[in-house]
Amino acid sequence: MVSLNDYKPLKLMAGDAEDLQILSACTQDAVIKMGDMAYLPETRRFAFVGNRFVWECAADRRVGPFARVRTGVHFDDVKNAQFQYLRTDAKDAVVELLSIGFEAGEGASDTIVLDFAGGGAIRLTVESVNAYLTDMSSPWRTRAKPKHGD
């Protein structure tokens, strides 16, 4: 069992669909303000900053303390970003990231899908998988551990 005292900041890179599964596990249950997400077409980047639940220090425990950490994630080589069932004008609205998935495309484009609680999603059309996660703060304690139904 890893304790919060053993926390080490994450700095990860994803270059294929298998790597994205690891990135997805690390960002599961991250909470993000809509205003802290951006698609930057001129640099072909989609990025967000959110509060990541520190699963690596809590996955096998039922009782806290648990922790969250401020983390930044960005995807490069993004051709397009489509927001589905998310209000991009509600900058202070908070969404919960459930998973990051990959859909192989035909030709020179694949899709990375960010799924959120409540049915929202962001679909990134990408030339290649090129993603990065960097923890940006010290962790802070939280009593609640996210729960998921079967």
N, C-alpha and C positions, 0 to 999 in steps of 0.2 A: 504494500500500500504506500502510495506517495503522499506525503503531507504537504501542506501549504509552505512549510519551511523549506521544502525541496524544490519549490517553483523555480523554473528557469525560463526567461522570456523566449518565446517562440520566434523564429525567423525561418519561414518556409518558402519554398518555390515549388510550383506545380508545372510540369511540362507535358503531361499526358493525362488520360482519363483516370488511370490508377492513382496518380498523385492527387487529382481533384477529390477522390474519395477521402484521402487523409485530410485535405483542407476542409472538406465538408464536415468531417467528424470533429475537427477542432473548432469550427465556427457554429456548430449546432447550438441553437438557442441564444445566439448573439442578439442583443437588442440594439436597434439602429434607428436614429431619427431620419425621417425622409430627407430633411435638409442636409444630412451628412452623407448623401449619395450623389454622385455626379457622373454623367456620361460626357466625355470630352472628345467630340469627334475629330477635332483638329490634331489631337495627339493619339487618337485611336485607343483611348483608355477609358475604362469604367472603374470607379473607385468608391470605397465607402470606409467610414470610421465608425466603429461600434464598440459595445461593451460585451466582450466574449466571456462566456462561462468557462472557467478553468477546469475542463473535464479531466485533464490528465492528473489532477490532484484530488479528484472526487468521484470518479466513475464507479469505484467499488465500495463506496461508503453511503450509508443511509442517513447519517447524522453529521451536521456541520461542525465547525464552521466551513463554509465553502467560500469561493472567491470568484470575482470577475476582474477583468483587466481591459484597458483601452487598447484596441488593436486596429490596425489599418490593413485593408485588403485592396489590391488592385489587379485588374486584368488588362493586359496589353494585346495589341493586334485585333482590337474590336472594330468590326465594320458597322455594327448597328446595335442599338439597345431598345427593346420594346418592353414597356411597363404594362402589366396586365393586372387590373383590379387593385391598383395602388394609386392613391391621390398624390401626385407629385407637387401639387400646389399647397398641400398641408405639411409645411416644412417642419413643424414641431410634432407631428404624428410619429408615434413609435411603432415599429414593426419588429417581429421576431423571426429571424432566419431559421428555417428548419433544415434545409439541405442545399447543397450545390451539386447539380447533376450534369451529365454530359450526354449529348445526342450527336452521334456521328452523322455527318451530312454527305451528300454526294457532291463531288467536285472539290472546290477549294474552300468550302465553308463548313464549319461545325457549329454546334450551339451549346452554350453553357447556360444552364437554367438555375436561377436562384429562387427557391420556393419558400414562401412565407406563411406563417400561421394565418388562418382566415381565408386562404385561397389565392392570395396575391402572388405574382411571380415577375421576375425580370428575365427576359430571354436575350442573351448576348450572342450575336452572330460573330464568330471569330475565324480568323485565318488559321490560327493555331492556338493550342493551350499554352498560355504564358501568364501565370498568375503568381502573386506574391502575398504573403501574410507576414506582418511584423507587429509584435506586441510593443506598445508605445508608452506604457506606464507601469508603475508598481501595482501589484494586485491589491484589491480591497476586499474585505470580508463581506459575505452575504449569508443570511440564514437559509434562504430558500434554494433548493435544488430543483431544476426543471423536471417536470413529470410528463410522461407520454403514455397515452392509452395503448392498448394492444393493437 
